[in-house]
Amino acid sequence: MAKLAFIGLGVMGYPMAGHLVKSGHEVTVYNRTEQKARDWIAEFGGKYEITPKLAAQGQDMVFICVGNDEDLRQVTLGEDGALLGMKSGTILVDHTTASADIAREIGAIAAKAGIGFLDAPVSGGQAGAENGVLTVMTGGDEADFSRAVPVINAYSRCVERLGEVGAGQLTKMVNQICIAGVVQGLAEGLHFARSAGLDGEKVIEVISKGAAQSWQMENRYQTMWQGEYNLGFAVDWMRKDLNIALNEARKNGSHLPLSALVDQFYSEVQAIGGNRWDTSSLLAKLEKNRK
């Protein structure tokens, strides 16, 4: 059993921290909204502290899952940040989807204090977090990674080290780039099927047996066809992730024309009130234009 802190109890962090308790670890949590932390304790037990620094004190490892670079900087490097409560020889694991720059910044500061740092964004969405089957893309020291994996396994089905600090975030960018194109293709296919008067479910049943098959098709086509877009990863968050990838592309010289285009399509979804719709709502934009 390890002594752990988990900072950030959003739709992902809440169940992830719960899986750590279920795996037998002693968990202390911090959340910006205190009531959320108290709800978590009522469900899972554990402890709550009023700052990231206090939550991190005396822990073997500290886990973070917050919204963006600035949130991450605040809970790690702020005046009550987790790094100020950690001691040499411990490990900070960040599951936030953020930039590679902030990962390297935190990693360098942690290293000076003798603290290990892993940037470890996840894929699998809310359902993956709740079911404990996330994919974790990790950058950092190999020894730190080896120590952290047995703990991370509590909520994951795949944990891979991709390189030094920053590699996890870069890999998550690849993940989001690939998803953006697939969802747009599926949205256009379903839009075309409806416009052509086809039975969407029968069409998908057939083409999903061939080369067109994808996770998005398998898990989202029915709700897309029915116009239901409240199933997970929000458009606002996808735009954040795509902008991180597009900014990184400008630095490394890669060209992402499709990702840039899909990002603009998501801005149109936001314009019709779909900020909190899930990413499959690209179809809603097409259907609106059809009408």
URWOWO-V887880 format. One record per residue. N is the residue number from 1. RES is the residue in one small letter. PHI is phi in whole degrees, 0 to 359 (* if undefined). D_LAST is the distance of its C-alpha to the last C-alpha in Angstrom with 2 decimals. Layout:
# URWOWO-V887880
n: {N	N}
res: {RES	RES}
phi: {PHI	PHI}
d_last: {D_LAST	D_LAST}
This chain:
# URWOWO-V887880
n: {1	2	3	4	5	6	7	8	9	10	11	12	13	14	15	16	17	18	19	20	21	22	23	24	25	26	27	28	29	30	31	32	33	34	35	36	37	38	39	40	41	42	43	44	45	46	47	48	49	50	51	52	53	54	55	56	57	58	59	60	61	62	63	64	65	66	67	68	69	70	71	72	73	74	75	76	77	78	79	80	81	82	83	84	85	86	87	88	89	90	91	92	93	94	95	96	97	98	99	100	101	102	103	104	105	106	107	108	109	110	111	112	113	114	115	116	117	118	119	120	121	122	123	124	125	126	127	128	129	130	131	132	133	134	135	136	137	138	139	140	141	142	143	144	145	146	147	148	149	150	151	152	153	154	155	156	157	158	159	160	161	162	163	164	165	166	167	168	169	170	171	172	173	174	175	176	177	178	179	180	181	182	183	184	185	186	187	188	189	190	191	192	193	194	195	196	197	198	199	200	201	202	203	204	205	206	207	208	209	210	211	212	213	214	215	216	217	218	219	220	221	222	223	224	225	226	227	228	229	230	231	232	233	234	235	236	237	238	239	240	241	242	243	244	245	246	247	248	249	250	251	252	253	254	255	256	257	258	259	260	261	262	263	264	265	266	267	268	269	270	271	272	273	274	275	276	277	278	279	280	281	282	283	284	285	286	287	288	289	290	291}
res: {m	a	k	l	a	f	i	g	l	g	v	m	g	y	p	m	a	g	h	l	v	k	s	g	h	e	v	t	v	y	n	r	t	e	q	k	a	r	d	w	i	a	e	f	g	g	k	y	e	i	t	p	k	l	a	a	q	g	q	d	m	v	f	i	c	v	g	n	d	e	d	l	r	q	v	t	l	g	e	d	g	a	l	l	g	m	k	s	g	t	i	l	v	d	h	t	t	a	s	a	d	i	a	r	e	i	g	a	i	a	a	k	a	g	i	g	f	l	d	a	p	v	s	g	g	q	a	g	a	e	n	g	v	l	t	v	m	t	g	g	d	e	a	d	f	s	r	a	v	p	v	i	n	a	y	s	r	c	v	e	r	l	g	e	v	g	a	g	q	l	t	k	m	v	n	q	i	c	i	a	g	v	v	q	g	l	a	e	g	l	h	f	a	r	s	a	g	l	d	g	e	k	v	i	e	v	i	s	k	g	a	a	q	s	w	q	m	e	n	r	y	q	t	m	w	q	g	e	y	n	l	g	f	a	v	d	w	m	r	k	d	l	n	i	a	l	n	e	a	r	k	n	g	s	h	l	p	l	s	a	l	v	d	q	f	y	s	e	v	q	a	i	g	g	n	r	w	d	t	s	s	l	l	a	k	l	e	k	n	r	k}
phi: {*	249	265	231	240	231	247	108	246	280	297	266	296	304	288	299	297	297	295	296	296	298	275	99	274	268	240	249	243	225	217	301	267	299	300	298	294	292	297	297	297	298	274	244	90	81	230	231	237	271	219	301	301	293	297	280	295	78	267	282	217	236	247	229	212	237	274	203	304	292	301	296	299	295	279	254	250	293	295	244	288	300	299	289	262	267	248	303	96	267	229	254	245	253	263	296	274	218	279	292	296	292	298	293	297	293	300	292	293	298	299	297	266	76	255	285	223	236	271	218	298	238	226	136	69	301	297	296	292	295	268	70	232	287	260	242	257	236	237	149	296	296	293	297	300	298	290	278	305	301	281	300	301	299	228	226	246	212	231	230	266	257	150	284	308	106	293	296	294	297	292	296	298	302	303	289	300	294	297	304	293	294	294	297	297	295	299	294	297	292	299	297	299	294	297	274	78	272	278	302	295	292	300	295	303	283	286	289	275	241	291	281	300	203	299	298	296	294	258	235	297	295	291	299	298	270	74	254	228	240	249	159	302	281	304	304	286	294	296	301	294	294	292	299	294	294	295	294	298	296	282	264	82	278	243	235	296	292	299	296	293	294	302	293	298	295	295	290	296	300	295	260	93	262	306	259	294	282	294	289	289	305	294	300	296	295	293	297	293	295	288}
d_last: {57.74	56.55	56.17	52.64	50.45	46.66	44.91	41.27	40.00	36.23	33.99	35.87	39.33	39.82	39.91	41.58	44.42	44.67	45.24	48.08	49.79	49.36	51.03	54.06	53.71	54.65	51.60	51.43	48.03	46.77	43.43	42.48	41.47	44.68	43.30	41.26	44.54	46.33	43.72	44.21	47.99	47.77	45.92	47.81	50.97	52.05	52.63	50.80	51.91	50.84	50.50	49.63	53.22	54.77	52.50	53.56	57.29	59.33	56.49	56.77	53.14	50.32	46.65	43.80	40.04	38.42	35.35	36.14	39.04	40.13	40.11	42.12	44.55	45.17	45.96	48.14	49.78	49.62	52.75	52.11	50.56	51.20	53.28	55.84	56.46	56.74	60.00	60.99	60.34	57.16	53.64	50.36	47.25	43.95	40.75	38.48	35.97	37.33	38.61	41.54	43.31	43.56	44.70	47.48	48.42	48.85	50.50	53.10	53.95	54.23	56.49	58.90	59.31	59.88	56.60	54.46	50.75	47.95	44.37	42.56	38.76	37.19	34.30	33.13	31.22	32.03	32.61	35.02	36.89	37.20	38.43	40.70	39.32	38.19	38.76	40.84	41.13	44.37	46.37	49.93	53.55	54.24	56.81	54.48	51.76	54.24	55.25	51.72	50.27	52.05	50.53	46.99	47.18	46.79	42.99	42.34	42.49	42.78	44.57	45.35	47.17	45.65	48.25	49.57	47.90	44.44	43.80	41.90	39.41	39.06	38.37	35.68	34.03	34.08	32.55	29.57	29.13	28.99	26.59	24.06	23.85	23.80	20.93	18.78	19.81	19.05	15.53	14.90	16.74	14.83	11.43	13.20	14.76	11.76	10.32	13.96	14.37	17.01	18.56	17.85	21.10	23.18	21.87	22.78	26.04	27.04	26.11	27.39	30.78	30.81	30.48	26.86	28.06	27.89	28.38	24.75	23.79	26.50	25.85	22.13	20.17	20.39	19.22	16.36	15.26	15.68	13.91	17.39	18.43	21.81	24.11	26.03	26.22	24.19	22.07	24.68	27.41	25.78	25.40	29.05	30.11	28.33	29.89	33.25	32.85	31.80	34.78	37.09	35.88	36.94	40.35	40.94	39.53	36.85	33.58	30.30	27.56	25.03	25.86	25.44	22.00	20.83	22.44	20.27	17.11	18.59	19.19	15.48	15.19	18.10	16.54	13.90	16.92	17.33	20.92	22.40	19.80	21.33	20.86	18.67	15.76	14.96	12.45	10.67	10.21	8.86	6.35	5.35	5.45	3.79	0.00}
